[in-house]
């Protein structure tokens, strides 16, 4: 419209003159094609979208359970030899260990409890190398060692549960922080995409409008030049002799 007004082909209203004065002239836009090339929409959008999230926590930062409590895996909680447990509890050796008396009692299972007891007491009386009191003391010490081992197992399991709870809480906290950061970036990228799509649409409309104005201007100029050519041809048509070279 501004170009048409400059060509004296139309008369702009007051609102149109104000709008035209606020917009850069199409000649200025056409004279600076490098302005559009300096900041292409799609390459800049791809560059921003390809940036790695700076707030995303690295997965390697999460502490592993094996590193936090290496001595509390499943294999470490079971399978300890009784001899090792008794040695750790410093149970002294016995002249007649409780396990030996248990094997003797297993061999007498065919007897009733009273008869078995009398048979063992008779063996004790017949052999001065051991006494029933030795077996009783050995059994008491080993029972106490095993009970202490059970308490240690319970304490280890409780510590494992505490550490596991802390690790799970930390993992969930890091996940929540990472999720919030990613969602924030998604929102920002969506907003950027919306702005770029709007800007691209505006620029496309501006370019197409400029092209339309240029086409109309070229068509008018072509008609004007054709009219002048036709007007000038009147002279050679009238005054050139027939058969003369053009």
Beta strands, then each sheet from edge to edge (+ up, - down):
end
